[in-house]
Amino acid sequence: MLDRAFEEDRVLVTANVDDFLKLAHARDVHPGIIMLEDGAATRDQQLRYVRAAIAALAGVGAVTNKVLWVAPDESTTVEDIPPL
């Protein structure tokens, strides 16, 4: 899934934070990842988190080599993720 998203230059959305954060660090360049911090969120909660992420992206612009974190309270932060 990650390889395909990166090959197609798509931002990936996941609640599997630990695994995908490691994978993002392993890449020299990636189009960006949106991390939903609440891995146990219901479908409705996930939809609210994705909407919060989309709203945040409007102010951030490109997220190449960045992770946009979405907290359970729907607040967002952006972090640069350079390779390890």
PDB file with one MODEL, atoms N, CA, C and O in Angstrom:
MODEL        1
ATOM      1  N   MET A   1       0.827  -1.187   0.000  1.00  0.00           N
ATOM      2  CA  MET A   1       0.000   0.000   0.000  1.00  0.00           C
ATOM      3  C   MET A   1       0.879   1.262   0.000  1.00  0.00           C
ATOM      4  O   MET A   1       0.642   2.182  -0.783  1.00  0.00           O
ATOM      5  N   LEU A   2       1.873   1.303   0.862  1.00  0.00           N
ATOM      6  CA  LEU A   2       2.743   2.469   0.947  1.00  0.00           C
ATOM      7  C   LEU A   2       3.514   2.675  -0.346  1.00  0.00           C
ATOM      8  O   LEU A   2       3.599   3.795  -0.851  1.00  0.00           O
ATOM      9  N   ASP A   3       4.074   1.602  -0.881  1.00  0.00           N
ATOM     10  CA  ASP A   3       4.828   1.732  -2.132  1.00  0.00           C
ATOM     11  C   ASP A   3       3.949   2.274  -3.249  1.00  0.00           C
ATOM     12  O   ASP A   3       4.372   3.140  -4.014  1.00  0.00           O
ATOM     13  N   ARG A   4       2.741   1.768  -3.341  1.00  0.00           N
ATOM     14  CA  ARG A   4       1.846   2.233  -4.396  1.00  0.00           C
ATOM     15  C   ARG A   4       1.492   3.704  -4.204  1.00  0.00           C
ATOM     16  O   ARG A   4       1.479   4.464  -5.172  1.00  0.00           O
ATOM     17  N   ALA A   5       1.208   4.113  -2.980  1.00  0.00           N
ATOM     18  CA  ALA A   5       0.906   5.527  -2.715  1.00  0.00           C
ATOM     19  C   ALA A   5       2.088   6.403  -3.096  1.00  0.00           C
ATOM     20  O   ALA A   5       1.909   7.462  -3.697  1.00  0.00           O
ATOM     21  N   PHE A   6       3.294   5.970  -2.751  1.00  0.00           N
ATOM     22  CA  PHE A   6       4.472   6.768  -3.071  1.00  0.00           C
ATOM     23  C   PHE A   6       4.731   6.790  -4.578  1.00  0.00           C
ATOM     24  O   PHE A   6       5.098   7.829  -5.128  1.00  0.00           O
ATOM     25  N   GLU A   7       4.540   5.648  -5.248  1.00  0.00           N
ATOM     26  CA  GLU A   7       4.738   5.597  -6.701  1.00  0.00           C
ATOM     27  C   GLU A   7       3.768   6.525  -7.415  1.00  0.00           C
ATOM     28  O   GLU A   7       4.115   7.128  -8.431  1.00  0.00           O
ATOM     29  N   GLU A   8       2.555   6.643  -6.890  1.00  0.00           N
ATOM     30  CA  GLU A   8       1.532   7.490  -7.508  1.00  0.00           C
ATOM     31  C   GLU A   8       1.525   8.899  -6.940  1.00  0.00           C
ATOM     32  O   GLU A   8       0.631   9.687  -7.251  1.00  0.00           O
ATOM     33  N   ASP A   9       2.509   9.226  -6.109  1.00  0.00           N
ATOM     34  CA  ASP A   9       2.657  10.554  -5.507  1.00  0.00           C
ATOM     35  C   ASP A   9       1.396  10.962  -4.747  1.00  0.00           C
ATOM     36  O   ASP A   9       0.902  12.081  -4.884  1.00  0.00           O
ATOM     37  N   ARG A  10       0.889  10.026  -3.941  1.00  0.00           N
ATOM     38  CA  ARG A  10      -0.321  10.264  -3.149  1.00  0.00           C
ATOM     39  C   ARG A  10       0.035  10.336  -1.667  1.00  0.00           C
ATOM     40  O   ARG A  10       0.894   9.600  -1.182  1.00  0.00           O
ATOM     41  N   VAL A  11      -0.629  11.220  -0.974  1.00  0.00           N
ATOM     42  CA  VAL A  11      -0.488  11.311   0.478  1.00  0.00           C
ATOM     43  C   VAL A  11      -1.253  10.140   1.086  1.00  0.00           C
ATOM     44  O   VAL A  11      -2.389   9.866   0.698  1.00  0.00           O
ATOM     45  N   LEU A  12      -0.637   9.459   2.025  1.00  0.00           N
ATOM     46  CA  LEU A  12      -1.244   8.301   2.660  1.00  0.00           C
ATOM     47  C   LEU A  12      -1.894   8.715   3.975  1.00  0.00           C
ATOM     48  O   LEU A  12      -1.332   9.521   4.716  1.00  0.00           O
ATOM     49  N   VAL A  13      -3.060   8.176   4.268  1.00  0.00           N
ATOM     50  CA  VAL A  13      -3.746   8.404   5.542  1.00  0.00           C
ATOM     51  C   VAL A  13      -3.765   7.073   6.280  1.00  0.00           C
ATOM     52  O   VAL A  13      -4.185   6.060   5.720  1.00  0.00           O
ATOM     53  N   THR A  14      -3.310   7.064   7.539  1.00  0.00           N
ATOM     54  CA  THR A  14      -3.268   5.827   8.301  1.00  0.00           C
ATOM     55  C   THR A  14      -3.423   6.079   9.796  1.00  0.00           C
ATOM     56  O   THR A  14      -3.086   7.150  10.300  1.00  0.00           O
ATOM     57  N   ALA A  15      -3.933   5.079  10.487  1.00  0.00           N
ATOM     58  CA  ALA A  15      -3.959   5.083  11.950  1.00  0.00           C
ATOM     59  C   ALA A  15      -2.900   4.128  12.487  1.00  0.00           C
ATOM     60  O   ALA A  15      -2.750   3.988  13.700  1.00  0.00           O
ATOM     61  N   ASN A  16      -2.167   3.473  11.594  1.00  0.00           N
ATOM     62  CA  ASN A  16      -1.090   2.563  11.963  1.00  0.00           C
ATOM     63  C   ASN A  16       0.190   3.386  12.115  1.00  0.00           C
ATOM     64  O   ASN A  16       1.107   3.287  11.299  1.00  0.00           O
ATOM     65  N   VAL A  17       0.236   4.182  13.150  1.00  0.00           N
ATOM     66  CA  VAL A  17       1.270   5.193  13.322  1.00  0.00           C
ATOM     67  C   VAL A  17       2.678   4.601  13.418  1.00  0.00           C
ATOM     68  O   VAL A  17       3.572   5.028  12.688  1.00  0.00           O
ATOM     69  N   ASP A  18       2.885   3.644  14.290  1.00  0.00           N
ATOM     70  CA  ASP A  18       4.232   3.123  14.522  1.00  0.00           C
ATOM     71  C   ASP A  18       4.868   2.563  13.253  1.00  0.00           C
ATOM     72  O   ASP A  18       5.997   2.918  12.915  1.00  0.00           O
ATOM     73  N   ASP A  19       4.155   1.700  12.558  1.00  0.00           N
ATOM     74  CA  ASP A  19       4.723   1.067  11.364  1.00  0.00           C
ATOM     75  C   ASP A  19       4.972   2.070  10.249  1.00  0.00           C
ATOM     76  O   ASP A  19       6.037   2.059   9.631  1.00  0.00           O
ATOM     77  N   PHE A  20       4.003   2.933   9.986  1.00  0.00           N
ATOM     78  CA  PHE A  20       4.155   3.846   8.857  1.00  0.00           C
ATOM     79  C   PHE A  20       5.131   4.973   9.147  1.00  0.00           C
ATOM     80  O   PHE A  20       5.728   5.513   8.215  1.00  0.00           O
ATOM     81  N   LEU A  21       5.310   5.342  10.399  1.00  0.00           N
ATOM     82  CA  LEU A  21       6.320   6.341  10.727  1.00  0.00           C
ATOM     83  C   LEU A  21       7.711   5.790  10.430  1.00  0.00           C
ATOM     84  O   LEU A  21       8.559   6.502   9.892  1.00  0.00           O
ATOM     85  N   LYS A  22       7.947   4.540  10.774  1.00  0.00           N
ATOM     86  CA  LYS A  22       9.231   3.893  10.458  1.00  0.00           C
ATOM     87  C   LYS A  22       9.448   3.848   8.950  1.00  0.00           C
ATOM     88  O   LYS A  22      10.547   4.124   8.468  1.00  0.00           O
ATOM     89  N   LEU A  23       8.404   3.503   8.212  1.00  0.00           N
ATOM     90  CA  LEU A  23       8.524   3.429   6.762  1.00  0.00           C
ATOM     91  C   LEU A  23       8.784   4.797   6.148  1.00  0.00           C
ATOM     92  O   LEU A  23       9.546   4.908   5.188  1.00  0.00           O
ATOM     93  N   ALA A  24       8.166   5.831   6.685  1.00  0.00           N
ATOM     94  CA  ALA A  24       8.400   7.191   6.181  1.00  0.00           C
ATOM     95  C   ALA A  24       9.846   7.605   6.403  1.00  0.00           C
ATOM     96  O   ALA A  24      10.456   8.231   5.535  1.00  0.00           O
ATOM     97  N   HIS A  25      10.393   7.260   7.557  1.00  0.00           N
ATOM     98  CA  HIS A  25      11.796   7.574   7.839  1.00  0.00           C
ATOM     99  C   HIS A  25      12.738   6.843   6.889  1.00  0.00           C
ATOM    100  O   HIS A  25      13.837   7.324   6.615  1.00  0.00           O
ATOM    101  N   ALA A  26      12.323   5.703   6.394  1.00  0.00           N
ATOM    102  CA  ALA A  26      13.186   4.895   5.539  1.00  0.00           C
ATOM    103  C   ALA A  26      13.258   5.420   4.102  1.00  0.00           C
ATOM    104  O   ALA A  26      14.080   4.947   3.318  1.00  0.00           O
ATOM    105  N   ARG A  27      12.427   6.370   3.753  1.00  0.00           N
ATOM    106  CA  ARG A  27      12.391   6.926   2.402  1.00  0.00           C
ATOM    107  C   ARG A  27      13.191   8.219   2.322  1.00  0.00           C
ATOM    108  O   ARG A  27      13.174   9.029   3.250  1.00  0.00           O
ATOM    109  N   ASP A  28      13.895   8.408   1.203  1.00  0.00           N
ATOM    110  CA  ASP A  28      14.576   9.687   0.988  1.00  0.00           C
ATOM    111  C   ASP A  28      13.553  10.777   0.696  1.00  0.00           C
ATOM    112  O   ASP A  28      13.688  11.906   1.167  1.00  0.00           O
ATOM    113  N   VAL A  29      12.534  10.438  -0.080  1.00  0.00           N
ATOM    114  CA  VAL A  29      11.481  11.394  -0.421  1.00  0.00           C
ATOM    115  C   VAL A  29      10.148  10.647  -0.379  1.00  0.00           C
ATOM    116  O   VAL A  29      10.033   9.533  -0.890  1.00  0.00           O
ATOM    117  N   HIS A  30       9.157  11.266   0.227  1.00  0.00           N
ATOM    118  CA  HIS A  30       7.801  10.719   0.175  1.00  0.00           C
ATOM    119  C   HIS A  30       6.820  11.876   0.069  1.00  0.00           C
ATOM    120  O   HIS A  30       7.120  12.987   0.504  1.00  0.00           O
ATOM    121  N   PRO A  31       5.641  11.621  -0.509  1.00  0.00           N
ATOM    122  CA  PRO A  31       4.682  12.699  -0.747  1.00  0.00           C
ATOM    123  C   PRO A  31       3.957  13.190   0.502  1.00  0.00           C
ATOM    124  O   PRO A  31       3.233  14.184   0.441  1.00  0.00           O
ATOM    125  N   GLY A  32       4.138  12.513   1.626  1.00  0.00           N
ATOM    126  CA  GLY A  32       3.509  12.931   2.870  1.00  0.00           C
ATOM    127  C   GLY A  32       2.596  11.854   3.424  1.00  0.00           C
ATOM    128  O   GLY A  32       2.066  11.020   2.690  1.00  0.00           O
ATOM    129  N   ILE A  33       2.426  11.893   4.742  1.00  0.00           N
ATOM    130  CA  ILE A  33       1.560  10.934   5.415  1.00  0.00           C
ATOM    131  C   ILE A  33       0.704  11.691   6.424  1.00  0.00           C
ATOM    132  O   ILE A  33       1.187  12.576   7.129  1.00  0.00           O
ATOM    133  N   ILE A  34      -0.561  11.331   6.478  1.00  0.00           N
ATOM    134  CA  ILE A  34      -1.464  11.853   7.501  1.00  0.00           C
ATOM    135  C   ILE A  34      -1.646  10.752   8.528  1.00  0.00           C
ATOM    136  O   ILE A  34      -2.136   9.669   8.211  1.00  0.00           O
ATOM    137  N   MET A  35      -1.251  11.033   9.754  1.00  0.00           N
ATOM    138  CA  MET A  35      -1.319  10.056  10.833  1.00  0.00           C
ATOM    139  C   MET A  35      -2.501  10.378  11.745  1.00  0.00           C
ATOM    140  O   MET A  35      -2.561  11.453  12.342  1.00  0.00           O
ATOM    141  N   LEU A  36      -3.427   9.448  11.845  1.00  0.00           N
ATOM    142  CA  LEU A  36      -4.552   9.580  12.771  1.00  0.00           C
ATOM    143  C   LEU A  36      -4.112   8.948  14.084  1.00  0.00           C
ATOM    144  O   LEU A  36      -3.925   7.734  14.160  1.00  0.00           O
ATOM    145  N   GLU A  37      -3.947   9.762  15.108  1.00  0.00           N
ATOM    146  CA  GLU A  37      -3.393   9.284  16.375  1.00  0.00           C
ATOM    147  C   GLU A  37      -4.303   8.311  17.120  1.00  0.00           C
ATOM    148  O   GLU A  37      -3.827   7.511  17.926  1.00  0.00           O
ATOM    149  N   ASP A  38      -5.594   8.374  16.859  1.00  0.00           N
ATOM    150  CA  ASP A  38      -6.551   7.502  17.545  1.00  0.00           C
ATOM    151  C   ASP A  38      -6.767   6.242  16.720  1.00  0.00           C
ATOM    152  O   ASP A  38      -7.630   6.208  15.842  1.00  0.00           O
ATOM    153  N   GLY A  39      -5.987   5.212  17.001  1.00  0.00           N
ATOM    154  CA  GLY A  39      -6.072   3.971  16.247  1.00  0.00           C
ATOM    155  C   GLY A  39      -7.349   3.189  16.479  1.00  0.00           C
ATOM    156  O   GLY A  39      -7.650   2.269  15.719  1.00  0.00           O
ATOM    157  N   ALA A  40      -8.108   3.530  17.508  1.00  0.00           N
ATOM    158  CA  ALA A  40      -9.350   2.819  17.818  1.00  0.00           C
ATOM    159  C   ALA A  40     -10.589   3.624  17.417  1.00  0.00           C
ATOM    160  O   ALA A  40     -11.698   3.314  17.854  1.00  0.00           O
ATOM    161  N   ALA A  41     -10.407   4.639  16.601  1.00  0.00           N
ATOM    162  CA  ALA A  41     -11.524   5.513  16.215  1.00  0.00           C
ATOM    163  C   ALA A  41     -12.566   4.755  15.405  1.00  0.00           C
ATOM    164  O   ALA A  41     -12.242   3.850  14.636  1.00  0.00           O
ATOM    165  N   THR A  42     -13.811   5.139  15.593  1.00  0.00           N
ATOM    166  CA  THR A  42     -14.890   4.591  14.778  1.00  0.00           C
ATOM    167  C   THR A  42     -14.794   5.181  13.374  1.00  0.00           C
ATOM    168  O   THR A  42     -14.031   6.116  13.132  1.00  0.00           O
ATOM    169  N   ARG A  43     -15.566   4.632  12.469  1.00  0.00           N
ATOM    170  CA  ARG A  43     -15.579   5.142  11.100  1.00  0.00           C
ATOM    171  C   ARG A  43     -15.974   6.620  11.073  1.00  0.00           C
ATOM    172  O   ARG A  43     -15.363   7.405  10.348  1.00  0.00           O
ATOM    173  N   ASP A  44     -16.989   7.009  11.853  1.00  0.00           N
ATOM    174  CA  ASP A  44     -17.424   8.410  11.904  1.00  0.00           C
ATOM    175  C   ASP A  44     -16.319   9.316  12.456  1.00  0.00           C
ATOM    176  O   ASP A  44     -16.105  10.418  11.949  1.00  0.00           O
ATOM    177  N   GLN A  45     -15.622   8.850  13.492  1.00  0.00           N
ATOM    178  CA  GLN A  45     -14.517   9.631  14.040  1.00  0.00           C
ATOM    179  C   GLN A  45     -13.399   9.768  13.010  1.00  0.00           C
ATOM    180  O   GLN A  45     -12.832  10.850  12.851  1.00  0.00           O
ATOM    181  N   GLN A  46     -13.078   8.683  12.313  1.00  0.00           N
ATOM    182  CA  GLN A  46     -12.033   8.741  11.286  1.00  0.00           C
ATOM    183  C   GLN A  46     -12.388   9.753  10.213  1.00  0.00           C
ATOM    184  O   GLN A  46     -11.522  10.487   9.736  1.00  0.00           O
ATOM    185  N   LEU A  47     -13.652   9.798   9.833  1.00  0.00           N
ATOM    186  CA  LEU A  47     -14.093  10.765   8.828  1.00  0.00           C
ATOM    187  C   LEU A  47     -13.893  12.190   9.330  1.00  0.00           C
ATOM    188  O   LEU A  47     -13.457  13.054   8.570  1.00  0.00           O
ATOM    189  N   ARG A  48     -14.204  12.446  10.597  1.00  0.00           N
ATOM    190  CA  ARG A  48     -13.966  13.783  11.167  1.00  0.00           C
ATOM    191  C   ARG A  48     -12.470  14.102  11.163  1.00  0.00           C
ATOM    192  O   ARG A  48     -12.083  15.233  10.869  1.00  0.00           O
ATOM    193  N   TYR A  49     -11.633  13.130  11.484  1.00  0.00           N
ATOM    194  CA  TYR A  49     -10.180  13.352  11.486  1.00  0.00           C
ATOM    195  C   TYR A  49      -9.673  13.675  10.078  1.00  0.00           C
ATOM    196  O   TYR A  49      -8.839  14.562   9.899  1.00  0.00           O
ATOM    197  N   VAL A  50     -10.180  12.953   9.093  1.00  0.00           N
ATOM    198  CA  VAL A  50      -9.758  13.209   7.715  1.00  0.00           C
ATOM    199  C   VAL A  50     -10.209  14.595   7.271  1.00  0.00           C
ATOM    200  O   VAL A  50      -9.467  15.296   6.581  1.00  0.00           O
ATOM    201  N   ARG A  51     -11.410  14.995   7.656  1.00  0.00           N
ATOM    202  CA  ARG A  51     -11.870  16.354   7.325  1.00  0.00           C
ATOM    203  C   ARG A  51     -10.982  17.406   7.991  1.00  0.00           C
ATOM    204  O   ARG A  51     -10.671  18.428   7.379  1.00  0.00           O
ATOM    205  N   ALA A  52     -10.579  17.168   9.216  1.00  0.00           N
ATOM    206  CA  ALA A  52      -9.667  18.094   9.905  1.00  0.00           C
ATOM    207  C   ALA A  52      -8.328  18.156   9.173  1.00  0.00           C
ATOM    208  O   ALA A  52      -7.737  19.228   9.045  1.00  0.00           O
ATOM    209  N   ALA A  53      -7.855  17.014   8.697  1.00  0.00           N
ATOM    210  CA  ALA A  53      -6.594  16.974   7.960  1.00  0.00           C
ATOM    211  C   ALA A  53      -6.698  17.746   6.653  1.00  0.00           C
ATOM    212  O   ALA A  53      -5.785  18.490   6.296  1.00  0.00           O
ATOM    213  N   ILE A  54      -7.799  17.575   5.943  1.00  0.00           N
ATOM    214  CA  ILE A  54      -7.988  18.299   4.681  1.00  0.00           C
ATOM    215  C   ILE A  54      -8.017  19.800   4.923  1.00  0.00           C
ATOM    216  O   ILE A  54      -7.428  20.563   4.157  1.00  0.00           O
ATOM    217  N   ALA A  55      -8.692  20.225   5.974  1.00  0.00           N
ATOM    218  CA  ALA A  55      -8.726  21.653   6.306  1.00  0.00           C
ATOM    219  C   ALA A  55      -7.322  22.158   6.637  1.00  0.00           C
ATOM    220  O   ALA A  55      -6.944  23.259   6.236  1.00  0.00           O
ATOM    221  N   ALA A  56      -6.561  21.362   7.359  1.00  0.00           N
ATOM    222  CA  ALA A  56      -5.194  21.767   7.712  1.00  0.00           C
ATOM    223  C   ALA A  56      -4.299  21.833   6.484  1.00  0.00           C
ATOM    224  O   ALA A  56      -3.442  22.712   6.389  1.00  0.00           O
ATOM    225  N   LEU A  57      -4.487  20.920   5.548  1.00  0.00           N
ATOM    226  CA  LEU A  57      -3.668  20.910   4.330  1.00  0.00           C
ATOM    227  C   LEU A  57      -3.848  22.181   3.521  1.00  0.00           C
ATOM    228  O   LEU A  57      -2.920  22.624   2.844  1.00  0.00           O
ATOM    229  N   ALA A  58      -5.023  22.766   3.584  1.00  0.00           N
ATOM    230  CA  ALA A  58      -5.271  24.009   2.852  1.00  0.00           C
ATOM    231  C   ALA A  58      -4.322  25.105   3.319  1.00  0.00           C
ATOM    232  O   ALA A  58      -3.919  25.951   2.521  1.00  0.00           O
ATOM    233  N   GLY A  59      -3.964  25.102   4.591  1.00  0.00           N
ATOM    234  CA  GLY A  59      -3.051  26.110   5.121  1.00  0.00           C
ATOM    235  C   GLY A  59      -1.591  25.723   5.063  1.00  0.00           C
ATOM    236  O   GLY A  59      -0.713  26.579   5.178  1.00  0.00           O
ATOM    237  N   VAL A  60      -1.323  24.443   4.885  1.00  0.00           N
ATOM    238  CA  VAL A  60       0.052  23.940   4.902  1.00  0.00           C
ATOM    239  C   VAL A  60       0.655  23.901   3.512  1.00  0.00           C
ATOM    240  O   VAL A  60       1.841  24.182   3.341  1.00  0.00           O
ATOM    241  N   GLY A  61      -0.144  23.556   2.525  1.00  0.00           N
ATOM    242  CA  GLY A  61       0.373  23.379   1.172  1.00  0.00           C
ATOM    243  C   GLY A  61       0.969  21.995   1.017  1.00  0.00           C
ATOM    244  O   GLY A  61       0.422  21.021   1.534  1.00  0.00           O
ATOM    245  N   ALA A  62       2.078  21.897   0.314  1.00  0.00           N
ATOM    246  CA  ALA A  62       2.714  20.607   0.052  1.00  0.00           C
ATOM    247  C   ALA A  62       3.198  19.968   1.351  1.00  0.00           C
ATOM    248  O   ALA A  62       3.696  20.652   2.246  1.00  0.00           O
ATOM    249  N   VAL A  63       3.049  18.679   1.436  1.00  0.00           N
ATOM    250  CA  VAL A  63       3.499  17.948   2.623  1.00  0.00           C
ATOM    251  C   VAL A  63       4.601  16.940   2.281  1.00  0.00           C
ATOM    252  O   VAL A  63       4.781  15.945   2.983  1.00  0.00           O
ATOM    253  N   THR A  64       5.318  17.203   1.221  1.00  0.00           N
ATOM    254  CA  THR A  64       6.428  16.326   0.855  1.00  0.00           C
ATOM    255  C   THR A  64       7.385  16.196   2.033  1.00  0.00           C
ATOM    256  O   THR A  64       7.827  17.193   2.606  1.00  0.00           O
ATOM    257  N   ASN A  65       7.700  14.944   2.387  1.00  0.00           N
ATOM    258  CA  ASN A  65       8.581  14.616   3.522  1.00  0.00           C
ATOM    259  C   ASN A  65       8.066  15.162   4.851  1.00  0.00           C
ATOM    260  O   ASN A  65       8.846  15.501   5.741  1.00  0.00           O
ATOM    261  N   LYS A  66       6.754  15.242   4.971  1.00  0.00           N
ATOM    262  CA  LYS A  66       6.150  15.701   6.214  1.00  0.00           C
ATOM    263  C   LYS A  66       5.092  14.701   6.679  1.00  0.00           C
ATOM    264  O   LYS A  66       4.555  13.922   5.891  1.00  0.00           O
ATOM    265  N   VAL A  67       4.816  14.746   7.962  1.00  0.00           N
ATOM    266  CA  VAL A  67       3.698  14.005   8.530  1.00  0.00           C
ATOM    267  C   VAL A  67       2.752  15.022   9.140  1.00  0.00           C
ATOM    268  O   VAL A  67       3.164  15.886   9.915  1.00  0.00           O
ATOM    269  N   LEU A  68       1.490  14.913   8.786  1.00  0.00           N
ATOM    270  CA  LEU A  68       0.450  15.733   9.394  1.00  0.00           C
ATOM    271  C   LEU A  68      -0.247  14.851  10.428  1.00  0.00           C
ATOM    272  O   LEU A  68      -0.892  13.860  10.085  1.00  0.00           O
ATOM    273  N   TRP A  69      -0.107  15.224  11.682  1.00  0.00           N
ATOM    274  CA  TRP A  69      -0.692  14.473  12.791  1.00  0.00           C
ATOM    275  C   TRP A  69      -2.082  15.009  13.085  1.00  0.00           C
ATOM    276  O   TRP A  69      -2.279  16.222  13.142  1.00  0.00           O
ATOM    277  N   VAL A  70      -3.049  14.118  13.271  1.00  0.00           N
ATOM    278  CA  VAL A  70      -4.396  14.506  13.662  1.00  0.00           C
ATOM    279  C   VAL A  70      -4.683  13.851  15.013  1.00  0.00           C
ATOM    280  O   VAL A  70      -4.760  12.627  15.119  1.00  0.00           O
ATOM    281  N   ALA A  71      -4.838  14.685  16.040  1.00  0.00           N
ATOM    282  CA  ALA A  71      -5.084  14.216  17.406  1.00  0.00           C
ATOM    283  C   ALA A  71      -6.562  13.889  17.600  1.00  0.00           C
ATOM    284  O   ALA A  71      -7.400  14.301  16.798  1.00  0.00           O
ATOM    285  N   PRO A  72      -6.881  13.154  18.655  1.00  0.00           N
ATOM    286  CA  PRO A  72      -8.277  12.820  18.933  1.00  0.00           C
ATOM    287  C   PRO A  72      -9.202  14.034  19.080  1.00  0.00           C
ATOM    288  O   PRO A  72     -10.408  13.921  18.861  1.00  0.00           O
ATOM    289  N   ASP A  73      -8.643  15.196  19.450  1.00  0.00           N
ATOM    290  CA  ASP A  73      -9.473  16.401  19.550  1.00  0.00           C
ATOM    291  C   ASP A  73      -9.569  17.143  18.208  1.00  0.00           C
ATOM    292  O   ASP A  73     -10.091  18.255  18.135  1.00  0.00           O
ATOM    293  N   GLU A  74      -9.053  16.501  17.146  1.00  0.00           N
ATOM    294  CA  GLU A  74      -9.063  17.008  15.773  1.00  0.00           C
ATOM    295  C   GLU A  74      -8.079  18.146  15.538  1.00  0.00           C
ATOM    296  O   GLU A  74      -8.104  18.766  14.475  1.00  0.00           O
ATOM    297  N   SER A  75      -7.212  18.434  16.509  1.00  0.00           N
ATOM    298  CA  SER A  75      -6.147  19.405  16.275  1.00  0.00           C
ATOM    299  C   SER A  75      -5.081  18.748  15.399  1.00  0.00           C
ATOM    300  O   SER A  75      -4.934  17.525  15.394  1.00  0.00           O
ATOM    301  N   THR A  76      -4.347  19.566  14.668  1.00  0.00           N
ATOM    302  CA  THR A  76      -3.338  19.045  13.750  1.00  0.00           C
ATOM    303  C   THR A  76      -1.992  19.716  13.985  1.00  0.00           C
ATOM    304  O   THR A  76      -1.918  20.869  14.409  1.00  0.00           O
ATOM    305  N   THR A  77      -0.941  18.977  13.704  1.00  0.00           N
ATOM    306  CA  THR A  77       0.414  19.511  13.702  1.00  0.00           C
ATOM    307  C   THR A  77       1.150  18.885  12.527  1.00  0.00           C
ATOM    308  O   THR A  77       0.814  17.787  12.083  1.00  0.00           O
ATOM    309  N   VAL A  78       2.146  19.586  12.036  1.00  0.00           N
ATOM    310  CA  VAL A  78       2.937  19.112  10.915  1.00  0.00           C
ATOM    311  C   VAL A  78       4.378  18.947  11.377  1.00  0.00           C
ATOM    312  O   VAL A  78       4.930  19.801  12.071  1.00  0.00           O
ATOM    313  N   GLU A  79       4.971  17.831  10.975  1.00  0.00           N
ATOM    314  CA  GLU A  79       6.345  17.515  11.378  1.00  0.00           C
ATOM    315  C   GLU A  79       7.133  17.101  10.145  1.00  0.00           C
ATOM    316  O   GLU A  79       6.657  16.296   9.343  1.00  0.00           O
ATOM    317  N   ASP A  80       8.338  17.646   9.989  1.00  0.00           N
ATOM    318  CA  ASP A  80       9.229  17.178   8.931  1.00  0.00           C
ATOM    319  C   ASP A  80       9.739  15.797   9.299  1.00  0.00           C
ATOM    320  O   ASP A  80      10.095  15.544  10.450  1.00  0.00           O
ATOM    321  N   ILE A  81       9.773  14.899   8.316  1.00  0.00           N
ATOM    322  CA  ILE A  81      10.281  13.546   8.563  1.00  0.00           C
ATOM    323  C   ILE A  81      11.417  13.294   7.565  1.00  0.00           C
ATOM    324  O   ILE A  81      11.195  12.759   6.478  1.00  0.00           O
ATOM    325  N   PRO A  82      12.608  13.679   7.942  1.00  0.00           N
ATOM    326  CA  PRO A  82      13.731  13.364   7.077  1.00  0.00           C
ATOM    327  C   PRO A  82      14.135  11.900   7.246  1.00  0.00           C
ATOM    328  O   PRO A  82      13.798  11.279   8.254  1.00  0.00           O
ATOM    329  N   PRO A  83      14.844  11.353   6.282  1.00  0.00           N
ATOM    330  CA  PRO A  83      15.310   9.973   6.444  1.00  0.00           C
ATOM    331  C   PRO A  83      16.196   9.832   7.674  1.00  0.00           C
ATOM    332  O   PRO A  83      16.870  10.782   8.071  1.00  0.00           O
ATOM    333  N   LEU A  84      16.194   8.655   8.272  1.00  0.00           N
ATOM    334  CA  LEU A  84      17.057   8.397   9.438  1.00  0.00           C
ATOM    335  C   LEU A  84      18.499   8.268   9.016  1.00  0.00           C
ATOM    336  O   LEU A  84      19.371   8.051   9.857  1.00  0.00           O
TER     337      LEU A  84
ENDMDL
END
